[in-house]
């Protein structure tokens, strides 16, 4: 029995990885444990996966929550624990000690991108304090692996297992339509609507491109969605839209010519890989994780400059960048992040952890 412990189970990158992990290992028994709701993605799991809520009441109750988790692990005869996200990892460590093999996946880059923030410094110290060299640590990118080494001193049993995407993105029978002038260049972004995604840059870019044949559509939900929709109306920008949640993303991508991600910080970047897998060229923020994901197939821009993003788009409009030539390169790059590779590497890690005394 493998116990997967995570903060909550709303839609998000780490949560999606847990779903795909459980689905990809049907021969194993799985227990899903949440610190607290929501439980949205539990509906995507089969009925034989038990989903439990520890009803964690906050940081002051870490120890009592850990004791409840320890009881659950014994009751369900768990043989391996895999934790995701910060607080679930701390609770998991307190519950497990050295009684069970523990695997932790790091999905965040805060120790690098927010290193001067005093709260992040405290969290990092707690992380280091509760860490044991006997634990198995997984970074979702080489970038995060380097951050853990440099900022936390983690070196033993530390490996990189890139996230994977669902097979449906590789199975598209058709490529997105190639853009040719004088058609409108259709650009899409998909992701949670929050500050670190840097959608302010796209609002500024839309203003700079007013009157150009460019349409920017942004899909996703989050705390800033209504605010961004209000800004679009107030600024009078007909060439950008915040359209809320999108469900069938693989089919959605076929309606566009270019995918963009403008983030200040990413630990990996699932949606750029999904876009590339269907053959959609990508225009990405020039940060380490996205450099790792996009490789030579991507177009990069400096994420502090709307004019840099506009210059890249203008190069497409002027014929200096040929998006059609990048479609096959995008699909080839996306193959590096297949589910088959992910499952093989994770299974090997689980076997190593279970074989360790």
ZADOLUM-932054 format. One line per field, with one value per residue: residue number from 1; x, y, z of N, C-alpha, C, O in turn. Coordinates in steps of 0.2 Angstrom, whole numbers. Atoms other than C-alpha are relative to their C-alpha. Layout:
<sites>
lokol (NUM|...)
nX (X|...)
nY (Y|...)
nZ (Z|...)
caX (X|...)
caY (Y|...)
caZ (Z|...)
cX (X|...)
cY (Y|...)
cZ (Z|...)
oX (X|...)
oY (Y|...)
oZ (Z|...)
</sites>
This chain:
<sites>
lokol (1|2|3|4|5|6|7|8|9|10|11|12|13|14|15|16|17|18|19|20|21|22|23|24|25|26|27|28|29|30|31|32|33|34|35|36|37|38|39|40|41|42|43|44|45|46|47|48|49|50|51|52|53|54|55|56|57|58|59|60|61|62|63|64|65|66|67|68|69|70|71|72|73|74|75|76|77|78|79|80|81|82|83|84|85|86|87|88|89|90|91|92|93|94|95|96|97|98|99|100|101|102|103|104|105|106|107|108|109|110|111|112|113|114|115|116|117|118|119|120|121|122|123|124|125|126|127|128|129|130|131|132|133|134|135|136|137|138|139|140|141|142|143|144|145|146|147|148|149|150|151|152|153|154|155|156|157|158|159|160|161|162|163|164|165|166|167|168|169|170|171|172|173|174|175|176|177|178|179|180|181|182|183|184|185|186|187|188|189|190|191|192|193|194|195|196|197|198|199|200|201|202|203|204|205|206|207|208|209|210|211|212|213|214|215|216|217|218|219|220|221|222|223|224|225|226|227|228|229|230|231|232|233|234|235|236|237|238|239|240|241|242|243|244|245|246|247|248|249|250|251|252|253|254|255|256|257|258|259|260|261|262|263|264|265|266|267|268|269|270|271|272|273|274|275|276|277|278|279|280|281|282|283|284|285|286|287|288|289|290|291|292|293|294|295|296|297|298|299|300|301|302|303|304|305|306|307|308|309|310|311|312|313|314|315|316|317|318|319|320|321|322|323|324|325|326|327|328|329|330|331|332|333|334|335|336|337|338|339|340|341|342|343|344|345|346|347|348|349|350|351|352|353|354|355|356|357)
nX (4|-4|4|-2|3|-1|4|7|0|3|-3|-7|-5|-2|6|1|-5|2|5|-3|-4|5|3|-5|-2|6|-1|-1|5|-1|4|-1|1|0|0|6|3|5|-2|3|-3|1|5|-3|-3|5|3|-4|-5|3|-1|1|-1|-3|3|-6|3|-5|-7|-1|3|-4|-1|6|2|-5|2|5|-2|-3|5|3|-5|0|6|1|-6|-4|-7|-4|3|-2|3|-1|1|-4|2|1|-6|-1|5|-2|-7|1|4|-4|-7|-3|4|2|-4|3|-2|3|-1|0|3|0|-7|-1|-6|-5|3|2|-5|-1|6|-1|5|-2|-6|3|2|-5|-3|4|-1|-6|0|4|-3|-5|-3|3|6|-1|2|1|1|4|-5|-7|0|2|-6|-5|2|0|-7|-4|3|2|-6|2|-4|0|6|3|0|4|5|4|7|2|6|4|-1|4|-3|-4|4|4|-2|-1|-4|3|-1|-5|2|-2|3|1|4|-1|-4|3|-5|4|-4|5|-3|3|-1|-3|-5|-7|1|-2|5|-1|-4|4|5|-4|-2|6|0|-5|2|7|1|-3|5|-2|5|-3|6|-3|4|-2|4|-4|2|0|3|5|-4|-2|6|2|-5|1|6|-2|-5|3|-4|3|-5|-2|6|0|6|2|-2|0|0|-3|-6|-3|4|0|-6|0|3|-4|-6|-6|2|-5|0|-3|-1|-6|-3|3|-5|-1|4|4|4|-4|-2|6|1|-5|2|5|-3|1|-6|0|-4|0|-4|-7|-2|-4|4|3|-5|-1|6|1|-6|-1|7|4|-2|0|0|-1|7|1|1|5|-3|-4|6|3|-5|0|6|-1|-5|5|4|-4|-3|-6|1|4|3|1|-7|-1|5|-3|-5|4|2|-6|-3|5|-1|-4|4|5|2|-4|-7|1|2|-6|-5|3|0|-7|-1|4|-3|-6|2|3|-5|-5|1)
nY (-6|-6|-5|-7|-6|-6|-5|1|3|-5|1|-3|4|5|4|4|5|6|3|4|5|6|3|4|6|3|7|-1|-3|-7|-4|-8|-4|-7|-3|-3|0|4|7|0|5|7|3|3|6|5|1|4|-4|-4|-7|-2|-7|-1|-6|-4|-7|-6|2|1|7|5|7|4|2|6|5|3|4|6|5|3|5|7|3|2|4|-3|2|-5|-7|-5|-7|-5|-7|-2|2|8|3|-1|5|6|1|1|6|6|1|5|6|2|-4|-6|-4|-7|-4|-7|-4|-7|-3|-5|-1|-4|-7|-4|1|-5|0|3|6|6|2|4|7|4|3|6|5|3|3|6|5|5|2|7|-2|0|-6|-1|-7|1|-2|-1|-7|1|4|-5|-4|4|1|-6|-4|5|4|6|3|7|3|-5|1|-4|4|-5|1|3|-2|5|2|-3|-6|3|4|-4|2|-6|-5|-7|-3|-5|-6|-4|-7|-5|3|-2|5|1|2|2|2|4|0|-3|-7|-3|-6|2|2|-7|-2|-7|-1|1|-6|-5|2|-1|-7|-2|3|-3|-1|5|6|5|1|3|3|3|5|2|-3|-2|-5|-7|1|-5|-6|-1|-1|-7|-4|0|-4|-7|-2|1|4|5|5|5|2|5|4|5|7|4|7|4|-4|2|-2|-7|-2|1|-6|-5|1|-1|0|-4|1|-6|0|-2|6|7|6|5|-3|5|-2|-1|7|2|-3|2|7|0|-4|-7|-4|-3|-6|1|-4|2|2|7|6|0|2|7|3|-1|2|-4|0|-6|-7|-3|-7|-2|-1|-7|-5|2|-2|6|5|-3|0|6|1|-4|4|5|-4|-2|5|2|6|5|5|7|4|2|5|6|-1|0|7|4|-2|2|8|1|0|5|4|7|-1|-2|6|4|-3|0|7|2|-3|4|7|-2|-2|5|4|-3|2)
nZ (0|0|-2|3|-5|3|-4|1|7|6|7|0|3|-4|-1|6|0|-4|3|6|-3|-3|6|3|-4|-2|-4|-7|-4|-2|-5|1|-7|1|-6|-1|7|4|3|7|4|-2|4|6|-2|0|-6|-5|-4|-6|0|-6|-2|-7|-3|-3|-3|0|-2|-7|-2|4|-4|-1|7|2|-4|3|6|-2|-1|7|4|-3|2|7|2|5|0|2|-1|5|-2|4|-2|-5|-6|0|-1|-7|-4|2|-4|-7|-1|2|-3|4|0|6|6|2|6|1|6|0|5|-1|1|-5|-4|5|2|-5|-5|-5|-4|-6|-1|4|-4|-6|3|2|-6|-3|5|-2|-7|0|5|-2|6|2|4|7|2|8|3|7|6|-2|-3|-7|-3|-2|-6|-7|-2|-2|-6|-5|-1|1|5|0|3|3|7|4|4|3|1|7|2|2|7|5|3|5|5|4|6|4|-3|0|6|0|2|6|1|-5|-5|-6|-4|-7|-6|-6|-7|-4|-7|-5|0|-6|1|2|7|3|5|1|6|6|0|3|7|4|1|5|7|1|8|3|0|-5|-5|-5|-5|-6|-4|-7|-6|-5|-4|3|6|1|1|6|4|-1|4|7|1|-2|5|6|4|3|2|-6|-3|-5|2|-5|0|6|-2|5|2|6|5|0|3|8|2|0|4|-5|-7|-4|-7|-1|-7|-3|-3|1|-2|6|5|4|6|6|3|4|6|5|2|5|6|-1|-2|-6|-2|-7|-5|0|-7|1|1|7|4|0|3|7|4|7|4|-2|0|-6|0|-7|-2|-4|5|5|7|2|2|7|5|2|4|6|5|3|5|5|4|-3|-3|4|-5|3|-1|-6|-2|-1|-6|-6|-2|-1|-7|-5|-1|-5|-6|1|-6|-1|-3|-7|-4|-1|-5|-6|-2|-2|-7|-5|-1|-4|-7|-3|-1|-4|-7)
caX (0|7|1|1|0|-3|-10|-26|-33|-40|-34|-15|1|7|-11|-12|5|-2|-18|-7|5|-10|-18|-1|2|-14|-6|-2|-14|-16|-21|-23|-22|-26|-21|-37|-50|-55|-55|-60|-48|-53|-68|-55|-48|-56|-67|-54|-43|-47|-47|-45|-45|-34|-44|-28|-32|-16|2|0|-8|6|10|-8|-11|5|-1|-17|-8|3|-12|-20|-3|-4|-22|-21|-4|5|22|28|24|25|23|20|20|27|16|11|29|32|17|23|41|34|22|35|51|61|47|43|52|48|48|46|43|48|37|41|56|53|69|78|65|60|76|76|58|59|44|52|69|59|51|67|75|61|63|81|78|65|75|84|97|88|73|72|70|63|65|53|68|86|84|75|88|101|91|89|107|113|100|96|112|102|113|110|96|92|86|77|61|53|34|24|9|-6|-5|-19|-8|3|-11|-18|-20|-19|-7|-13|-16|-1|-2|-1|-3|-15|-24|-26|-12|-20|-10|-16|-10|-17|-13|-19|-23|-11|2|18|10|14|-2|1|14|1|-11|3|8|-10|-10|6|-2|-18|-24|-12|-20|-16|-28|-22|-34|-30|-38|-38|-46|-39|-40|-36|-47|-61|-48|-40|-57|-61|-44|-47|-64|-57|-42|-53|-43|-52|-37|-35|-48|-48|-59|-60|-58|-54|-57|-52|-35|-28|-42|-42|-24|-28|-37|-22|-5|6|6|14|19|25|29|41|44|41|48|44|30|17|6|21|25|6|6|22|15|1|13|9|25|29|35|41|48|67|69|79|64|56|73|75|57|57|75|79|61|55|56|61|59|64|49|51|48|32|41|52|36|29|46|45|27|31|45|31|20|35|40|56|50|42|30|26|45|44|29|39|53|40|33|50|55|38|43|56|42|32|22|31|48|40|32|48|59|46|44|63|63|49|58|74|65|56|72|81|83)
caY (0|17|32|49|64|81|98|97|91|106|107|111|105|95|88|82|73|63|59|53|43|33|30|24|11|1|-15|-6|-1|17|28|47|58|76|88|97|99|103|86|91|78|63|61|57|42|25|19|7|22|28|47|53|70|74|90|99|115|125|125|125|107|99|86|81|80|69|58|55|51|39|30|29|22|8|5|4|-6|6|1|17|36|49|67|82|101|109|106|88|84|91|81|66|67|69|54|42|46|31|18|18|23|41|49|68|77|95|106|123|135|147|144|152|165|171|168|185|183|180|168|157|157|151|137|132|130|119|109|106|103|89|81|65|58|41|50|49|66|70|86|89|97|99|117|112|98|112|123|109|106|124|131|115|105|90|78|60|50|65|63|72|64|76|78|69|73|63|52|61|76|64|56|71|66|84|98|116|126|136|154|164|183|191|180|185|177|168|166|156|154|141|142|147|165|172|185|174|169|188|191|209|208|201|216|228|218|219|238|239|228|238|237|223|206|197|189|184|171|166|151|147|151|159|173|187|181|194|208|205|204|221|228|222|231|247|248|244|230|220|209|200|190|180|166|155|137|126|107|99|107|96|100|118|120|115|132|142|146|150|146|157|156|173|167|174|157|139|123|113|119|106|116|121|102|99|112|106|88|93|103|120|132|140|157|156|166|165|156|140|128|133|133|115|111|120|117|122|120|136|154|164|182|192|191|209|217|217|225|209|198|210|210|191|191|205|194|181|194|200|183|182|168|153|144|130|125|124|112|96|102|105|88|80|90|85|66|69|70|55|45|29|37|45|28|19|31|32|13|11|23|15|-2|6|14|-2|-12|0|-6)
caZ (0|-5|4|-6|6|-1|6|-3|-20|-30|-48|-49|-56|-41|-38|-56|-54|-40|-50|-65|-53|-45|-62|-69|-56|-56|-49|-33|-19|-15|-1|-4|12|11|25|22|7|-6|-14|-32|-40|-30|-42|-56|-46|-47|-33|-25|-20|-3|-1|17|25|40|43|48|58|55|59|77|76|65|79|82|63|61|75|66|50|59|65|47|40|53|50|31|32|22|16|8|10|-4|1|-10|-6|9|24|19|19|36|43|33|41|59|56|48|57|51|52|34|17|13|-4|-6|-22|-23|-34|-29|-32|-17|-9|-25|-31|-14|-4|4|11|29|30|16|26|41|30|23|40|46|30|34|52|49|34|36|24|24|15|-4|-12|-30|-39|-54|-64|-64|-59|-43|-39|-39|-28|-15|-16|-15|-2|8|7|1|-9|-3|-12|-22|-40|-54|-61|-73|-73|-87|-97|-102|-117|-125|-129|-140|-149|-158|-176|-183|-180|-175|-190|-196|-196|-212|-215|-215|-203|-185|-174|-160|-144|-129|-111|-99|-80|-63|-62|-49|-47|-51|-68|-73|-83|-81|-94|-107|-102|-106|-122|-128|-126|-136|-150|-150|-169|-173|-179|-163|-151|-134|-124|-106|-98|-80|-63|-48|-35|-48|-62|-59|-57|-73|-82|-75|-81|-98|-98|-90|-103|-117|-124|-137|-141|-124|-115|-98|-102|-86|-84|-99|-98|-115|-116|-129|-141|-136|-142|-160|-161|-159|-167|-152|-134|-121|-103|-95|-77|-65|-57|-62|-55|-71|-83|-88|-100|-111|-113|-117|-130|-138|-138|-149|-161|-154|-154|-138|-132|-115|-100|-100|-83|-79|-77|-94|-102|-97|-103|-120|-125|-143|-148|-139|-141|-126|-120|-104|-93|-85|-102|-112|-126|-127|-128|-142|-151|-152|-158|-171|-178|-181|-190|-200|-206|-196|-186|-195|-183|-195|-194|-176|-175|-177|-165|-152|-153|-153|-137|-128|-130|-117|-104|-108|-95|-99|-94|-78|-73|-76|-66|-52|-51|-50|-35|-26|-28|-21|-6|-2|-3|9|27)
cX (4|-5|3|-3|2|-5|-7|-1|-5|5|7|5|2|-6|-1|5|-2|-6|3|4|-5|-3|5|3|-6|1|2|-6|2|-4|2|-2|1|1|-7|-3|3|3|-2|2|-1|-5|4|4|-5|-2|4|6|-3|3|-2|2|2|-4|5|-2|5|7|1|-2|4|1|-6|-2|5|-2|-6|2|4|-5|-3|5|0|-6|-1|7|4|7|5|-4|3|-3|1|-2|3|-3|-2|6|2|-4|2|6|-2|-4|4|6|4|-3|-1|4|-4|3|-3|1|0|-3|1|7|1|6|5|-4|-2|5|1|-7|1|-4|3|7|-2|-2|6|4|-4|0|6|0|-4|3|5|3|-2|-6|2|-4|0|-1|-3|4|7|1|-2|5|5|-2|0|7|4|-3|-2|6|-2|4|-1|-7|-4|0|-5|-5|-5|-8|-2|-7|-4|1|-4|3|4|-4|-4|2|1|4|-5|1|6|-2|3|-3|-5|-5|2|5|-3|5|-4|5|-5|4|-4|1|2|6|7|-1|2|-4|0|4|-4|-5|4|2|-6|-1|5|-2|-7|0|4|-5|3|-5|3|-6|4|-5|3|-4|5|-2|0|-4|-5|4|3|-5|-2|5|-1|-6|2|5|-3|4|-4|4|3|-6|2|-6|-2|3|-1|1|4|6|3|-4|0|6|0|-3|4|7|6|-2|5|0|5|3|6|4|-4|5|1|-4|-4|-4|5|1|-7|-1|5|-2|-5|3|-1|7|-1|4|0|5|7|2|2|-5|-3|6|1|-6|0|6|1|-6|-4|3|0|0|1|-7|-1|-2|-6|2|4|-5|-3|5|0|-7|0|5|-4|-4|4|3|7|1|-5|-3|-1|7|1|-5|3|5|-3|-2|5|2|-5|1|5|-4|-6|-2|4|7|-2|-2|6|5|-3|0|7|1|-3|3|6|-2|-2|5|5|-2|-1)
cY (6|5|7|5|6|5|0|-3|4|-1|4|-5|-6|-5|-5|-5|-6|-4|-5|-6|-6|-3|-4|-6|-4|-7|1|3|7|3|7|3|7|3|3|1|7|-6|-1|-6|-7|-3|-3|-7|-6|-2|-4|4|4|7|2|7|1|6|4|7|5|-3|-2|-8|-5|-7|-4|-3|-6|-6|-4|-3|-6|-6|-3|-4|-7|-4|-3|-4|3|-2|5|7|4|6|5|7|0|-3|-8|-3|1|-5|-7|-2|-2|-7|-6|-1|-4|-7|-2|4|6|3|7|3|7|3|7|3|6|1|4|7|4|-1|5|1|-4|-6|-6|-2|-4|-7|-4|-3|-6|-6|-4|-3|-7|-5|-5|-3|-7|1|0|6|1|7|-1|3|1|6|-1|-5|5|4|-4|-1|6|3|-5|-5|-8|-3|-8|-2|5|-1|4|-5|6|-2|-3|3|-6|-2|3|6|-3|-3|4|-2|6|5|6|3|5|7|3|7|-1|-2|3|-5|-1|-3|-2|-1|-4|0|3|8|3|4|-3|-2|7|1|7|2|-1|6|6|-1|1|7|2|-2|2|1|-5|-6|-5|0|-4|-3|-3|-4|-2|3|2|7|7|0|6|7|1|1|7|4|0|5|8|3|0|-4|-6|-6|-5|-2|-6|-4|-6|-7|-3|-8|-4|4|-2|2|8|3|0|7|6|-1|1|0|4|-1|6|0|3|-6|-6|-5|-5|4|-5|2|2|-7|-2|3|-2|-7|0|4|7|4|4|6|1|5|-3|-1|-7|-6|0|-1|-7|-3|1|-1|4|1|7|6|3|8|2|2|7|5|-2|2|-6|-5|3|-1|-7|-2|4|-4|-6|3|2|-6|-2|-6|-4|-5|-7|-4|-2|-6|-7|0|0|-7|-5|2|-3|-8|-1|-1|-5|-4|-6|1|2|-6|-4|2|0|-7|-2|3|-3|-7|1|1|-6|-5|2|-2|7)
cZ (0|2|-3|5|-3|4|-1|-7|-5|-6|1|-3|5|1|-6|-1|4|-3|-5|3|2|-6|-4|3|3|4|7|4|2|5|-1|7|-1|7|1|-7|-3|-3|-7|-4|2|-5|-7|2|0|7|5|3|5|1|7|2|7|4|5|1|-1|3|7|2|-5|4|0|-7|-2|4|-3|-6|2|1|-7|-3|3|-2|-7|-2|-5|0|-3|0|-5|1|-6|3|7|7|0|1|7|4|-2|4|7|1|-1|4|-5|0|-7|-5|-1|-6|0|-7|1|-6|-1|0|5|3|-5|-1|6|6|5|4|6|2|-4|3|6|-2|-2|6|3|-4|2|6|0|-5|3|-6|-3|-5|-8|-3|-8|-2|-7|-6|3|4|8|4|2|5|6|2|3|7|6|2|-1|-6|0|-3|-3|-8|-3|-4|-3|0|-7|-2|-2|-7|-5|-4|-6|-6|-5|-8|-5|4|1|-7|0|-2|-6|0|-6|5|7|4|6|5|6|6|4|7|5|0|6|-2|-4|-8|-5|-6|-1|-6|-7|0|-4|-8|-4|-1|-5|-7|-2|-8|-4|-1|4|5|5|5|5|3|7|5|5|3|-4|-7|-1|-1|-7|-5|0|-3|-7|-3|0|-5|-7|-5|-3|-2|5|4|6|0|5|-1|-7|1|-5|-3|-7|-7|-1|-4|-7|-3|0|-4|4|7|4|8|2|8|2|3|-2|2|-6|-6|-4|-6|-6|-3|-3|-6|-5|-3|-6|-6|1|2|6|1|7|4|0|8|0|-1|-7|-5|-1|-4|-8|-4|-6|-4|1|-2|7|0|8|3|4|-6|-5|-7|-3|-3|-7|-5|-3|-5|-7|-5|-3|-6|-6|-4|2|3|-3|5|-2|1|7|3|2|6|6|2|2|8|5|1|6|7|0|6|1|3|7|4|1|5|7|3|3|7|5|2|5|7|4|2|5|7|4)
oX (9|-10|9|-9|7|-9|-11|4|-9|10|7|4|2|-5|-3|4|-1|-6|2|5|-3|-3|4|6|-7|-4|3|-11|7|-10|7|-8|6|-2|-9|1|7|9|-4|-2|0|-5|1|7|-11|1|3|10|-8|9|-8|7|-2|-3|3|-5|3|7|6|0|2|0|-6|-4|3|-1|-6|-1|3|-4|-4|3|1|-6|-3|7|6|10|11|-10|9|-9|6|-7|4|1|-1|7|5|-1|3|7|1|-3|3|8|6|0|-2|7|-10|9|-9|7|-5|0|-2|12|5|8|10|0|-3|3|3|-6|3|-2|3|8|1|0|6|6|-1|1|6|3|-1|0|8|0|-1|-9|8|-10|5|-5|-2|2|8|6|2|6|8|2|2|8|7|0|-2|5|1|4|0|-12|-10|5|-9|-3|-9|-9|2|-10|-1|3|-2|1|6|-1|-8|8|4|4|-9|6|7|-7|9|-9|-4|-8|7|3|-4|8|-9|11|-11|10|-9|6|-2|8|9|4|3|-2|-3|2|-3|-7|1|2|-6|-3|3|0|-10|4|2|-9|6|-8|6|-10|8|-10|9|-8|10|-7|-3|-3|-5|1|2|-4|-4|3|0|-5|1|5|1|6|-5|1|7|-11|6|-11|-7|8|-6|6|8|5|5|0|0|6|4|-3|2|8|11|-7|11|-6|11|4|11|10|-10|11|6|-1|-2|-3|2|1|-6|-3|3|-1|-5|-1|0|10|-7|10|-5|9|8|6|1|-3|-3|4|2|-5|-1|5|-1|-6|-8|9|-5|3|0|-11|-7|-3|-5|0|4|-4|-3|3|0|-6|-2|4|-2|-4|2|7|10|6|-11|1|0|6|5|-4|2|6|-1|-2|5|4|-3|-1|4|-1|-12|2|5|9|2|1|7|7|0|1|7|4|-1|4|7|2|-1|5|10|-8|-3)
oY (7|6|8|6|8|3|-1|-5|1|-4|10|-10|-12|-12|-11|-10|-11|-10|-11|-11|-11|-10|-9|-10|-5|-9|-3|5|8|2|9|3|9|1|3|1|10|-7|-6|-10|-11|-9|-7|-10|-4|1|-4|1|8|8|2|9|-1|6|6|10|11|-8|-5|-10|-10|-12|-10|-8|-11|-12|-10|-9|-11|-12|-9|-9|-11|-9|-9|-6|-1|-3|5|6|5|7|5|7|-5|-7|-11|-9|-4|-8|-11|-8|-6|-10|-11|-6|-3|-12|-9|9|6|4|7|3|10|2|10|-1|10|7|6|12|10|-1|4|5|-9|-11|-12|-8|-9|-12|-10|-9|-11|-11|-10|-9|-12|-11|-4|-3|-9|-3|1|8|-1|10|-5|3|0|7|2|-3|4|6|-1|-1|6|6|-2|-8|-12|-1|-11|1|6|-2|8|-10|8|-8|-2|6|-11|2|3|7|1|-4|1|-2|5|5|7|2|9|8|2|7|-4|2|5|-11|3|-9|1|-3|-2|-2|7|10|5|4|0|-3|6|4|10|7|3|8|9|3|4|9|6|0|-1|5|-6|-7|-10|5|-9|1|-7|-1|-3|8|-1|10|12|5|10|11|7|5|10|9|5|8|12|9|2|-1|-11|-12|-8|2|-10|-2|-10|-8|-2|-9|-8|6|2|3|10|8|4|8|11|-6|-2|2|4|-2|6|5|3|-6|-6|-4|-8|8|-7|-1|0|-7|-5|0|-3|-9|-5|4|11|2|6|6|2|8|-9|3|-10|-10|-6|-3|-10|-8|-3|-3|10|5|9|7|2|11|-3|6|8|11|-7|-2|-7|-8|-1|-2|-8|-5|2|-3|-7|1|2|-4|-7|-10|-2|-9|-11|-10|-7|-8|-10|-5|-3|-9|-9|-3|-5|-10|-7|-3|-3|-4|-8|-3|-1|-7|-7|-1|-2|-8|-6|0|-4|-8|-3|-1|-7|-9|-1|-1|6)
oZ (4|0|-3|5|-6|7|4|-10|-8|-6|3|-4|2|1|-6|-4|2|-3|-6|0|1|-6|-7|0|9|7|11|0|4|5|-1|9|-4|12|7|-12|0|-3|-9|-7|-2|-5|-10|-3|1|12|11|7|4|1|9|-1|11|10|10|-3|2|5|9|7|-6|1|-1|-7|-5|1|-3|-8|-2|0|-7|-6|-1|-4|-8|-8|-10|6|-2|-2|-6|0|-9|7|11|10|6|4|10|9|3|6|10|6|2|6|-10|-2|-8|-4|-2|-6|2|-9|4|-11|-5|1|4|4|-2|0|4|12|11|9|7|5|-1|3|7|1|-1|6|6|-2|2|7|4|-5|8|-12|-8|-8|-9|-2|-11|1|-11|-11|9|9|12|10|8|10|11|8|8|11|11|8|1|-11|-5|-1|-2|-10|0|-7|1|-1|-12|3|-3|-11|-11|-10|-11|-11|-8|-10|-10|10|-3|-10|5|-6|-7|1|-10|8|8|4|10|3|8|5|4|7|4|-2|11|-8|-8|-11|-11|-11|-6|-10|-11|-6|-8|-12|-10|-7|-9|-12|-6|-10|-10|3|2|7|4|7|5|5|8|4|6|1|-2|-10|-6|-5|-9|-10|-5|-6|-10|-8|-4|-7|-11|-11|0|-4|4|5|4|2|4|-5|-11|5|-3|-8|-11|-12|-7|-8|-11|-9|-2|-6|2|9|2|10|0|10|-1|3|-2|2|-6|-10|-10|-11|-11|-9|-9|-11|-11|-8|-10|-12|-5|7|8|-1|11|1|1|10|-5|-5|-10|-11|-6|-7|-11|-10|-6|-8|-3|-4|10|-5|12|0|7|-4|-9|-11|-9|-8|-12|-11|-9|-10|-12|-11|-9|-11|-11|-9|-1|4|-4|7|1|2|8|9|7|9|11|8|6|11|11|7|8|12|2|11|6|8|11|9|7|10|12|9|8|11|11|8|9|12|10|7|8|9|10)
</sites>
